[in-house]
């Protein structure tokens, strides 16, 4: 059996049990010869895991009003056995690190609440942390709905849980009415709000969600640009430490959507908001707060030597790209490939570069017909590379095929890129491959590569740093215990004998196709 067909002759009842923390990486892997393999991948522990941080902590799941009965089971032996759970039963965690796991039973449910008067909620004492996906309370296999979360699905679920130290994952991208309403109200120990990825909202979906969460300082990013009635009403009411909000909605503030949403927040803070409405108050921009643009870290070039220059040229029939540049982040000018040269007269002078709107790719193929930089002097690169593709680079979550081949090839003036972010969590064939930094012989610090599928078999980074004879570091976000050599063929050919490979994964293979021989593997925090 070949190394790429590990499950080729396995019967259809097999299971692949993986650690919970690595589950998403296994599911996202793109090099399965048969895509149905992902249906056999399971987490080692299935359920919402609650852990005692103090002895004799307690937890129960109670009913408020008369909600529809639910099918829940629980385990007190680390998931070895599960038993039906009777609503209202208190579980005592006698020792620090004792665990109880809750999940849906075989039948499961679409919601834990009927409406704002009839719902189920956890009741806790002591100090408790939790782990994993709240989806388990609806489906024991944690498969979230592919359409919308049901109305009132998790309404009030942790309401009043002052013992709760952290929030679970909330993976849905489409909301239902009232689905997260008052979900964490009164969770005074909660310091970090969970990610809220949904861009499709529904009426009152976040109403009062963090009401009274007095320890939260930073709101979750709010990416939706189209709102629904009451969606943010009282969302951060009484969050007295909250001083940072990022709101991607660009329309005007209205009590229809924002009624008292920031009543009681910190007296000073920062709201990132690209709209034109300057209204302040409890239903608008918090009074006393500073308004800034949504942070979009465009590709930036900084002069390390006076009179350094940056230009872009075209090889063959490279795709036409529309770019603009700024030297002050205020005034933007056209940056024409083959024509515009920007001179950075002084050490420390900077220029930012971004798409006028969107560009599909910088290259027509993996090794011909590409746009590429030409530089003189000494240049540092930083920011988000995806600003070349989209004026809003954070929207480029999947880097397209042949995005950046040969982009910096032979740029001997590029001396530092450790603050350059290759930000897309998913990459495609030759996104960075075929020599993105090839023969940048004076490049010392390599970029952050944030793709979680980077080491799959898709030529994502072949020849990427070939001939970078001064390279001393690279940071890779990919984790896991495998690495396909074809995706990074000769990517480290010709780098120095020693360096630092910032990496949190478990793979330790060495050589020009893997982690350079002689380099130190160093974990990092994100």
N, C-alpha and C positions, 0 to 999 in steps of 0.2 A: 504493500500500500504506500502511495506517495505521501510526502509530508504535507501536501495540500488537500488530502482526502481522508482526514483522520476519522470521520464518521461515515465514510462512504458505504460500508457494508454492515452498518448497525441497523438492528430492527427498529421499527417506528415507535417503539415504546420507551426508548432510552431517555434519560434526563442528564443534563449537564449542570451540576450544582456548582455555583460560583460564589465567592464572598460578596456580601451585600454591597460593599463599597466599590466593587469592580463591575457590578451588574450592568450599569449603563454602558460601559465600554464594550462589554461582550455583545450587547444588543446592537450597538452602533457599528460594530466591525463590518467592513464592506467586502472582505475577501473570502466570505463563505462561498464555496462552489455551489451550494444549494441554499437558497435564501430561507427555506423552511426550517433550517437548523435552528434559527433564533427562537422558534416556537418551543424548543426543547430546553432552553436555558432557564434555570430557576435560581433564585436567591437561596443562600444557605439557611437563612431565617426569614420566614414569611410572616410579617405582622408589624404592627406599630409597637416599638419596644420602649417601655418606660423603665428607667433605672433610678434607684434610690441614691441620692447624694447625702442623705442623712438617715440614721437608723430610725426604724419605726415610722417611716413615711407611709401614707395610705393613699389609696386611689379607688374610686368607684365610678361607674357610669350610671347616672341617674336620669329619671324622666322628669321633665317640667310640663305640667298640664297632662294631657292624655294623648301623646303622640302614637302613631302607628307602631305596633310591635316590630322589633328589629331582631335579626339573626346574627348574634355575636358569639364568638368563642374566645377562650383565653388560655394562656399557658404560664405556669410558674417554674418550669424546668427547662428554660432556654429553647423552647420550641420542640422539645422531644415529644410531648403529648399536648393536645388541646382538648378542652372540655367546654360544653355549652356554658355561656355566661348568663346569669340571671340579673337583669337590670336592678341596680340598687345594692348589689353585693359589694362589700368593702374588702379589698385585698390589702393586707399589711405586709410591707417590705421591711422585715425585721432588721436586716443588716445593710450597711452601706454596700452598694453595687448589686443588691438583690434586684431581680428583673421580673416584670410581668409583661406579657405580650398580648395585645388585643388584635383581633382581626374579624372579618365577616365569616360567618359559617358557610356551609355549602350553598345555601340559597342566596345569601347576601341581600343587598338592598340598593336602591338608587339614591336614597337620602336618609339622614338620621333625624330629620325634622319634617313636620307637616307645614308649619307656618311659624310666625314669631311668638306664638303663645304655646305651642305644643312641639317640644323638641327634646333631644337628649344632650346631656352635658356631663363632662368629667368633673368630679369633686376630689380635691387633693388636700393633703396636709404634709408637712415636712418640706423636703426639697427634692425635686424630681426633674430629670432630663428625659428627653425622648429622642428617638432615632427613626428615620425612614419616612415613608410616604403615607400620608393620610388616606390614600386610595384604598389601603388594606381594610379600612372599616366598611367599605362598600363591596369590595371584591377580594376574596382571600388571595388571589393571585396578583393583586395590585395593578389591575389593568384599568386605567382611567378611561372615561368615556371619550370616544373619538369625535363626538358632536359637542353637546353642551353639558356642563354640570347641571344636575337637576335643581329645580327651585328649592331653596332653603336647605340644600344638602348638608351643610355643616353649620347651620345657624346656631350661634351660642355655644359651640362645642366645648370650648375651654373657658367660658365666661366665669369670672371670679376665681380662676386658678392662680392665686398668688404664689403658689409653690412651684409653678412651672418655670423652668429656667431657660428653655429654648423652644422654638416652634418646629413643627414638622414640615416636610416638603409639601408644596401645594402646586401640583404639576399642570393643572388644567389651563388650556389656552382659550376656552370659551366659557363664559359665565352663565349661570342661571339666576333668576330673580332671588335676591336675598341670600344667595348661597353661602357667603362668608359673613353675613351680617352679625355684628357683635361677637364674633368668633373668639377673640382674645380679650374682650373687655375685662378690665380689672386684673390683668396678668402683670402685676407690678414688678416682678423679678425679670420679666422678659427684656433683654437688652438688644437683641437683633431681630428685626422683622423678617419674615420669610420672603423669598422672591415671589413676585406676582407677574408671571410672564404673559398674562392674557391681554390681547389687544381687542378682544370682542367682549364688551361689557353688557350687563343687563340691569334692570331697575333694582336699585338698592343693594347691589351685589356686595359692596364693601361698607355698607352703612354701619357706623359705630364699630368697625372691625377692631381697632386698637384703642378704643375709648378707655382712658384711665391707665394706659400703659406708661407709667411715669419714668421708666428707665430707658426707653427707646430714644436714641439720639438721632438716628438716620432712618428716614422713611424708605420703604422699598421703592425701587424705580417704578414709575407709573407710565408704561409705554403706550397706553391706548390714546388714540387721537380722536376717536369718536366716542361720545359719552352717552349714558342712559340716565333716565330720571333717578335722582337720589343716589347715584352710584358712589359718590364720595361723601355723602352727608355724615357729619360727625365722625368721620373716619379716624381723625387724630385728636378728637376732643379730649382735653385734659392730659395730653402727652406733654408734661411740663418740661421735659428735658429735650424734646425734639427741636433740632436746629438746622436740619438739612432735608430738603425735598427736591426730587427731580421729576418734573411734570412735563410730559411730552405733548400733551394737549395744547394747541395753539390758539384756541378760541377764547372768547371772553368769559369771565367768571360770572356765575349765576347761582342763585339759591336753588335753582332747579337741580343742579348737580352737586353744589359745594356747600350746602347749608351747614354753617357752623363747623366746617371740616377741620379748622385749625384753632378753634376756641380753646385757649389755655395752653398753647404751646410756648416755647421759650420766647423771651422778649426780643431777642435778636437771633438772626440766623441767615441762611442763604437758601433761596429757591431758584433752581434752574428752570427757566421757562422762556420759550421763544415767542410767545404771543405778544400782542401790543397792549393788552389791558393793564393798566397801572392801578386798578382799584385795590385798596387795602382794607383789611378787616378780618373778622372771623370766618367769612364766607368767600374770601378771595386770597390775595397775597397777605401773609401775616404782617401785621403792623410792626414796623421797625426792622423788617428783614431786607436784605440786599437781593436784588434780582440780577441773575447772571444768565448768559446763554447756556443752553444745554451743552455740557462739555463734550466736544467732539475733537479729539486729539489728532488733528491732521498731520500728515507726514511733514516733518520739519527738518531743515538742514541748517546747521550752525557752523560758522567759520571757526576753525582752530588755527587759521593762519590768515593774515590780512590779504585782501584781494583774491580770496578763493572764489571760484565760479561754479555755477551749476547750469547745465544745458541738457536737453533731451534730443536724441536723434532717432531716426527710423531706419530699420534694416528691411530691405526688400519692400514688399507690399504690406507692411504692418498696418493694423487697424488704425483708423483715425480716432484720436482721443481729444476731447475738449477739456482743457485744464485751465486753472487760474492760480495765481500766486499772490502772496502778500508778504510784506516785510514788517507789518505792524499789527496784523490780525484785525485790521479795521478796513483798509482799502484793498480791494482785490483787482488784479490786472490779468489780462489774457496771457497765458503761457503757451506759445506756439511751438510745437515740435519742429526742430530744425532751424528755428529762427531766434527764439528768445534765449538770451543768456543773462542770468542774474549774477551780478557781482556783489559779493559781501565784503565791503571795504575794510571793515575792522574785525579784529578777533572778537568773537561773541555775537556778531551780527547774525540774524536769523532770517530765513524765509520759510513760509508754509506753502504747501502745494496740495491742491484738491481738485476733484472733478467739478466742472461747472454744474452738472446735474448728476448724470450717471454715465459710466463707460462700461462696456461689456467685459473687456479684457485688455491687457496691454500687448498681447501677442496673438498672431494668427496660427502659430504652431509651436511645438516644444523647442525647436532650435532654428527656425527661420521666421522671417516676417515679424519682427518684434520691435517694440520701442525700448530704448535703453538710455541710461544716463551717461553723460560725459562730464567730468569734473576736473578742476585744477586746484592746487593748493592743498589744504587739509580740511576735511569735512566730517562732521558728526551727524548721523541720521537718528531721528527719534520720532515718536508719535505712532500713529496707526497707518500702516501701509495701505489699508483699504480706502483711504481718502482718495487714492488715484482712481478708484472704481465708483465711488459714491460720495456725494457731498456730505452725506450722513454715514460715515464709515461703520458705525456700530450696527447698521442694518445689514451688512455683508456677513451673515452668519455662516454661509457656505462659500468658500473661495472657489471661483469657477475654474474649469479646465484651462490650462495654459495661461494662467493669469499673469505670472511674472517671470517667465524664463529669460535668463540673460539680462535681467533688469539693471544690475550693477556690475555686470561682467567687465573685468579689466579696469574698474575704478580704483586705481592705486591711490587716489586722493581720499578715498573713504577710509577713515582711521578708527571710527568708533560707531557701534550700532547696538550697544547693550540696552539702550532705551527705545529701540525700535521694536514695535510690537506687530508680529504677524498674527493678527487677532482672531481670525475666523476659527471657531471651534471645530469646523468640518472643512476638509480640503478635498480637492478633486485631482485627477491625473495632472501631474506636472504643474500644480499651482505654484510651487517654489522650485520645481525641478529644473533640470538641465542648466545648471550653472547660474542661479540667481545672483550669487556673490563670487562666482568663479574668478580666480586670479586677482582678487582684491588683496594684494600681497601685504598691505599695511594695515589691514583691518585687525584690530586687537579684540574688541568685545563684540561677539555675535548677538543676534536678536533673540527676543522671546518668541518661541514657536508654540502657540496656544492650541493647536489642533489636537483633538483627542483621538483622531484616527490616523495620525501622521505615519505610524509604522506599519500600516496596512500595505498590501501588495499593489500599489497603484502609481509608482514612480513620482511620489509627491515631492521628493527632495533629491533626486539623483544629481550628482556633481555639484551640489548646492554650494559647498565651501571648498571645492577642489582648488588647490594651489593657493589657499589663504595661509601663507607661510608665517604670518605673525599672530594668527588666531589663538586667543588664550581662554575663551569661554563661550559657551552656548547654553541657553536655557530652554528645556523641552518639557511641555506640560503633559505629553502622552505618558500614561502609566501602564501597568500590566506587565506580564511576564513573557511576552513574545515580541518578535521583531522580524519583519520580512525584509531581506537584504535588497530585493528589487526596488523597494520604494526609496532607498537611500544608497543606491549603488555608487560607490566611490565618492560619497558626499564629503568625506573627511580625508581624501587622498592629498597628501602634501602639507597637512597642518603640522604644527610643532609637536615634539615628543611629549611635552607636558602641557597641562591645562586643566580647566575646571569644567565639568559637565554637570550643570544644575538639573537635577532629575529626581523625581519622587517615585519612579517605577521600580520594578524588581528585576528587570532584564540587565544582565551584566556582560553580554557579548561584546567582544573587542575586535577592532580592526577598522579599516577604511570605510567599510559599509555599515558600521555600527558606532559604538562609543570608542573614541580613539584610544588605542593602546597607550598606557602610561598616564592617561588623564585621571584626575580624581573625580569620583562621583559624589556630588554634594547635594543633599536634600535642600529644599527651599520652602518657604511659606508664601502663599499667594496673597 
